[in-house]
């Protein structure tokens, strides 16, 4: 099938766009039109805010990590507590926005992809609440690593499809979800969970996740009387990070720092290429194909990245760094022991880099760490890893 490129829609610098088959482009055009029509609609936003408050539990707190700050020395660390949202992560913010859009578009069937399972759980939760048929695609390897989340999705009434192709990870789940959409676009709404994919998905996800930085900006001013010196978030596809960064993008004195696994360092080592219908920085092998990636955090295991993150990297507005699995496991344990908060392994990447940065700052400087999810889903995996490592 030939592909078409959407004319300058959904571009962030040279990145983004839409490179998909013509019949799918028609579906995306309708989706973009509906999103543009509803995103500023007072009734839509009133309903969105209602569910964020009454169902998700927003606003999420901005918690001063006093004992962690004292342990490390240097700058103050605040945690934006997305782990306290219903379903346990930031994913529910975007899911509520998109499910309300799907409802207005008359969709009866919803599909989604998931890596760590948090987006899948959030999608299954919303579909249960609104009475929609739900199918979740998940890499077979990830279903093994995140068996608890698979059971949660099934308990909520979703059908979970284990994708055995490729590495059996997030990229392969996205492949299958897109194949489903091409075949069933007439009655199916693809509720994409990260800030990736063809236009309008990256723009939609950012719009709904921007509530994170909208809140944290107000909260840090209330607590410290000023903006933070740095905002830190883990980066896989990029949804929690773009939400954490959104309201600081026009604040040049605030450092924006995305943290990747060193074995899936898309923004550090990637090159411009098209993957899953959009252009971004991609990890490629010698043959020009997406390179196999690995992270102990299933939600960060992706060879591409959101197009806006690609642009923020190239333009220099945001910084992107890597941490090792060992540093992540140390941070996972340290936050648990100093603050009584068990973070998701994904979020522990951001905590790990905060532990490096804080000692280099003065005591009057401030870091906001987006704690994108809680670690219930990872406790067994971490237990097994620590046991193996002695």
Buried (B, 14 or more C-beta within 10 A) or exposed (E): EEEEBBEEBBBBBEBBBBBBBEEBBEBBBEBBEBBEEBBEEEEBBEBBEEBBEEBBEBBBEBBBBEBBBEBBEBBBBBBBBBBBBBBBBBBBBBBBBBBBBBBBEEBEBBBBBBBBBBBBBBBBBBBBEBEBBBBBBBBBBBBEBBBBBBEBBEEBBBEBBBBEEBBBBBBBBBBBBBEBBBEEBEEBBBBBBBBBBBBBBBBBBBBBBBBBBBBBBEBBEEBBEEBBBBBBBBBBBBBBBBBBBBBBBEBEEBBBBBBBBBBBBBBBBBEEBBBBBBBBBBBBEEEEEBBBBBBBBBBBBBBBBBBBBBBBBBEEBBBBBBBBBEBBBBBBBBBBEBBEBBBBBBBBBBBBBBBBBBEEBEEEBBBBBBBBBBBBBBBEBBEEBEEEEE
